[in-house]
Amino acid sequence: MDADSTEPKLLTQTDVLRFIADQYRASKEDPGGPQSNIPLERLLESSARDLSIATGMAATGNLPGTPVPALVTVDESDNLIQALDMMLDNDLNAVAVVHPVTQRLLGTLSLSDLRGTVAERLIWMSTTTVAAFIQRHHPKMQWWHHPSLSWMDVPTPLTCTLDMRLIDIIHGILHGKVHRLWVADDTLRPTGVVTTSDVIFVLVKAHHRLETAPKHTHTD
């Protein structure tokens, strides 16, 4: 809540990431000055691999750092309701949508896509595929044609690699206005995911480590 306002303000994860990105930029522009923050720079310039972020993780909804056997995905041709049931059973907010044969990343199915769903659409949803739902839900996005289905148009999701720096992942999330970047290999097969929750978890853990580190004092 602002000091000059009685109206409550909502602090989102995106706000936190934007603040961190601004602090990083200020630190880089003022080396050795009052805005300099070397520990923050070192953390944000570490790779996702070095930070063990996204490695072997399922998808947003799981506690950050919780290991799972494999990334949970759904095929583009899967029934929508069955896919949503699977997400609820696995406590997932979103899953990667892949080609059933090549496992190439095609899109994202998120529970947030269900916002505003009216009862009249439930019958259609019970008989439609994941691909058809994504196509109808995002009609104004930039589409690309996929040969698996003649009518198939799916938005290309944003991806990252484990070798990307944390600050670049943050910039990707902010610029893409998304809540996650899928970790993908050279063939665009998803192998993990980095969510806003994962990033904030790393930041909080690093802060806690600094706060609890032994303080060195100098004595004469």
N, C-alpha and C positions, 0 to 999 in steps of 0.2 A: 504494500500500500504506500502511495506517495505521501510524503510529509505534508504537502499542501492540498491533499485531496482526501475526502472521506470515502471515495469509491474504491472498492477492492480491485486489485490488478492481478491478472493471471500470469504467473511465471511458468513458461513452457521449457521443455528440453531444448527447443530450438533457440530460445533466448539465451540459455546457458552456453550453448555452442557458439553463438554469435559473439557473446561477451569474451569467451576464451580466444576466439579468432582475432578480435580487436586487441586484446591484451598481447597476443603474440606479435601482431603487426607493430604495435607501439614499442614493444621491447626491441624488435629488430631495427626500428628506425632511431632508437636512442641507446646505442651500445655504451655501457658504462654510466649511463645517466639515471635519473630517478625512475624512468619508465622501464629500465632494463630488468629482465627477469630470466636469468640464465637457467635455473632449474626448469622453468616452464618451457623454455626453448628446447632444452635437451629432451624433455619428455615428448613434446609435439613433433620433434624431428626424428623420433624413433619410429621404426617400421611396425606395422601390425604384427609381423612375425616376431619381432623382438619383444613386443608387449604381450604376446600370446593372446591376442584379441581375435576372435572369430574362429580360431583353430578348433576344428571338431565340434563346433557349436550348431545347434539346431536352427532356431529362428527366433525373432523377437517374441517375447512372452516367457521364454525361459530365463532363469536367473543368469546374469552375465557370468561367464566362466564355467557354466555347467556343462561337463562333457557329455556327448551323446555318440552313439555308434556311427551315425551318418546324418547328413543333412536331409531334412524332411522335405520332399517335393511332391507335386501333383502333376499328372499328365494333362496336356491341353484338352484331351478328349474325355477326361473323367467327368462323371456326373457332378454337377455343382453342389447339390445337397450332400452327397457322400463325401466330397472334398471338405466341405465345411464341418461335417461331423468329425472327420479325421483331425481337423485343426483343433476342434474343441476337446477331443479326446487326448490330444498331445499338448494342450494348453498353449497353443500358438496363435499369435495375432496375425501372422502373415506367412505365406509359403511361396517358394519359387515355382513357377509354372514352366514345365519343360516339354520338349518333344519326346513322344513315347519311345522312339527308336534311338535317336542320336543323343538324347538327354541335354540338348542345347537349351540354354536359358531363353525363354520367350517372354516372360512377364511376371507379374506379382499378383497373387490373390490375397487380399487383405480384408480383415473383418470390418475395417472402416468403410469398405466399399458398400456395405449393407446399410449405411446410414440413409434414412429417408425412404427405405423400402416400404411399399404399401402392400396391404393384404392381397390386392388383386394380382400382384406379381408373383406371389408364392407358388401358384400352380405352374406358371411358366418356369420358375426357378427349379422346381422339382424335376423337370424333364429336360432341362438345358445342360449344356456342357460348360466347363470352366472357360473355354475359349470364347464361346458365344456371350457369356456374361461379361467378360472383360471388354469385348468389343462394344457391347451396348452401353456399358457403364462409362467408358471413356471415348465418346464419339468425336471429341474435338482434338484429340492428341495426334501427334505425328505418327502415322502408321507405316509399317513395312509389311510387304507381302510374304507369306510363308507358303511353300509348295505343298505342305501336308494336307491342307484343305483349300479348295479353290477360292473360298470367300474369306479365308483366315487373315485377319489384320490384327496385329498385336503390337503394343508400344514396346520399344526396346528399353529394358530396365537399365538403371545405372549400375555399373560394376566397379570393383577395385581388385587389387591383388594384395597378397600378404607382404609384398615388398614396398608398398606405398607408405609414405610417412603419415603419421596420425593427423597432422595439420592438413595434409592434402585430402584425407578422407573426410575431415570436418568440412573443408571447403566444398567437396563434392556433395555432401549432404545438404549444406546450406544453399548452394547454387542450384541444385536439382529440386529443392523444396520437397525432399523425401525424408523418410524416417529410417532408411536402411540402404546400404550398398551391398550387393551380392558379391561375394568373392568368387571369381570365375577363372578358369584356366585359359590356355590359348585357344581352345575350341569353344569357348563360352559355356562350358559345363560348370554349373554352380557347385562349389565345394564348401561354402560357408557363408556367413553373413556378418556384417558389422552394423549394429543398430545405434541409434542415439543413446539408448540405455547402456550399451557396451562402452561407448566412449566416455560417458559420464562416470561409469563405474571405475574405469582406469584413472580418470582424473581424481576422483575421491580417494582411491586407494593410494595414489602417489602423494596426495596432500596429507593423508593420515601417516604415511611413512615418514614424511618430513617433520610432522608435528611430534612424532614419538621418537625420533632419532635423538641419541644422546647429545646434549649441548656441550660444546667445548668451551671451556673458560680458560683464560690466561691469568696466571698468578705470578707475582714477582718472586 
